Amino acid sequence: MAKNPKYIEIANYFINKIKNNELKTNDPLDSEETLCAKFRVSHMTMTKAMNELSIEGYIKRIPGKGTFVSENYKTTIKKSISSKTSITEQIIDAGMVPRTELHRYFIIKGKEIKDVAEILGVDDNEFIHGFIRLRYAGEKLMAISYTYVVQSVIPTIDINRLEGSFNQYIEELGIYRSNGSTEFCAVMPEGENEKILGNSHIPLLKQTIKWNVDNKPFELTYHYFVGSSYSITSDMQIKHN
């Protein structure tokens, strides 16, 4: 059996301590420098271990204060397969506080992102708004969202509004989605997702959402949900004659 990487061993050490109640909620962890000396590893390895624990909700980092044990690992959002609610609404329904952080905004021509342009029906020289947002429940990262919007429908975007509800923002602009479709699949982190998460082995649930306005393509969003934080449920009914 292959041995786990050192950072996984360190993460598992703390996970066991937390689950066995040897480390309790809000207990402080030693500094990374102290932990590096204790486990005889590099700062890079320890940082990856801490990233792992943070993503899974076992610790929380408070700037200027330190790293503390968290109970967020117990939090899971359950989504109905037929639900139309937004991530923000799902987090609120789960009794948590939603927070959106804009990671990056850009505007790009169709020829530079051909797969998205094809789905949105955008020509090579037409522009597309793109933005990447981190979606949190409290301090726990729940999802990474990539959204692409046809620039001819929204000429300019107030990027300050991207750290709130995009649904509310476009409705205030007088834009209402007419219809759409969604698809789910499981993936592993790669590229920018891997950089944001700090590792490549946590499974992600990818949701692709396509929205139309007046039955014309308008928006394409990819949500990458952290697998341990999200589950899908579906009601089943059997009709009897």
N, C-alpha and C positions, 0 to 999 in steps of 0.2 A: 504494500500500500504506500502510495506517494506521501511524503511528509509535507504538511502544510508550510507555506512561507512563514518566516519568523513573525511578520506583522500580524498574521492571522492567529498565530499561537498567543501573541500578547493580547490581542483583542479578546480571544476566547478566555484567557485568564481573568480579565476584568468582567466579562459577561458572567462567568461562573460565580465570581465574588458577589456581583450585584444580584443575581438570581437566588443565591443562597443567603442573601441578606447580610453578608459580611461587610458589604459596602451599602450604605443606605442612601435614600434620596437626599440630595443636597450635600452629601459628604464631599469634601474637596479631594481632588487628586493631586499628587505631587507634580511639580513642574516637569516639563518634558526633559529638561537637562538632568534632573534627578532620576527620572524613569529610564533615560538612556544609560546612565551609569548602572542602575539596578539590573537591567536586562542585558547590558553589554551589547547595545545595538547603536546604529547611527541615528542621527536626527531624522533622516529621511524615512527610515524604517519605523521609528516611533510616530512620526507624523502620519504615516499611512495607517498605523494601528488606531490612532486617535480619530482620523477621518472615518475609519470603519465604524468605530463606536458611536461617533456623532451621527452618521447617516442612519444607523440602525436605531438611534434614539436612546442609547445607554448613557450618554454624557451630554452635557450642554456647556458651551464655552461662553463666558461672560467677559467681554473686553475690559481690561484693566483690573479684573478680579481673579480670573483663573478658570479652571475646568472642574465641573461638579457632576455628581451622579444624577441621572435623570430617570423619570418613569415613562418617558415618551416611547420607549420600546414596546409598551403595552398597547399603544394606539394603532388601530387599524381602521381605515375607512372602508365601509362596505357599500358598493355601488350596485344598484339594480341595473340589469342589462338594458332595460327599457327607459332608464332615467334620462331626463333632458337637462338636469341641473348642472350648473357650472362647478368647477373645482372649488371655488370660493363657497358656494352654497353647500357642497358636500362636507367641507371642513366645518362649517357652522353647524350643520345638522349633526355632526359627530361630537358636538360640544366643545370645539376648539376654536382658537382665534386664528383666522387666516391672515397671511402676510405674503405679498408679492414683491419680489426684488427684480428690477430690470438688470439683466446681465449684459445685454448688448443690443443695440439698435443699429440697423443699417438699411440702405436703399440700394437696390441692385437691378441690373437689366436682365431681361428674360434669358438672353444668350449666355449669361454667367451662371444660371441655375436652371438648366433646361428641364430637369425632371419636374420641378415645381411649376415652371412656366407652362409646361404641357398640360398639367392638371388644371391650372387656372385659365388656360386659353389665352396666354399672353404671348405676344410676338417678341422676337429677339431684342428689339430696341425699346420695348415698353418697360416701364419701371415697376418694381415690386417692393413694398415695404417688408422688412423682415425684423423680427425682434425675438430675443431669447429671454425667458423669464424663469426665475426660480420660485417655486410655490411652496410655502411653508405652512405647517400647522403648529403654532407656537414657535418653538425653536427647531422643530423637526422638518427636514426637507422631505416633502411628499412627492414632488414631481418637477421635471424640467420641461418647459413648454417652448416649442418653436412655432411661431406663427408667421404666415406670409399673407399679405393683403394686396389686392390689385390697386395700384396707385391711381388709376383713372376713376375709381369709385371714391377713394379718400385721397385727395391731392396732397394734403399735409397731415401729419400726426403730431399731436402734442405729447412728446415722450414722457412728460411728467405724469400723464394719465395712465401710462402703461404699468405703473406700480399700484394701480387700483383695478377695478372691474372693467375689462375691455368691452364686455357686453353692454354695460351701462353707458360707457363712453360713446359707442357707435349709435346707440339709441338716442342719445342727446344730440347727435349730429343728424338725426332723422333717417338713419339707415336701419332697416329691419330685414333680418334674414328670412327668406321665403321657404327654403327647404334645404336638406343636407343629408349626409350619410356618415356613418362611423364604422370603424373596423379595429379589432384588437389583435395583437400578436405578442409573443414573448421574444425579447432580444437581450443581448448582453451589451454593456457599455462599450463604446468605441469613440474615437475622435474626441470632439468637444465634451461629450457626456462623460467620458473617462477622465478628462482633465478636471471637470467640475466636481465629480464624485471622489476623485483621488484614488480610484481603483477600477479594476476591469472585471470583477467577478460577481458583483451583486446583480441578480436578475432584474430586468426592467420589464414592465408591462407597457407596451407601446400602443397608444390609441391614435388613430388617424381620423381626423374630422374634416370633412369638406362641407363648406357652406356656400349657398347661392343667394344672391339678391336679385329679385325679379327674374328668377330662374336662370341667371347667368352666374358663372363662377366668380366668387368674391374673396373667399378666405380658405386657407389650408393650414391646419394646426396639427402638430405632432406633440402629444403629451407622452413623456416617458416617466411612468410612475415607479417609485422605488418599490420593488416587489414585496418586501416585508411589511409595507405600510398600506397595501391596497389589495382588495379582493373584489371579485364580481359575483353577484348573486343573480339568479333567474328564477322566477316563479314558473311552475309547471302545472298544467291542468290536463286532466284526461276527461274527454267527453264520452259519456256512456249513452248508448241508444236506449 
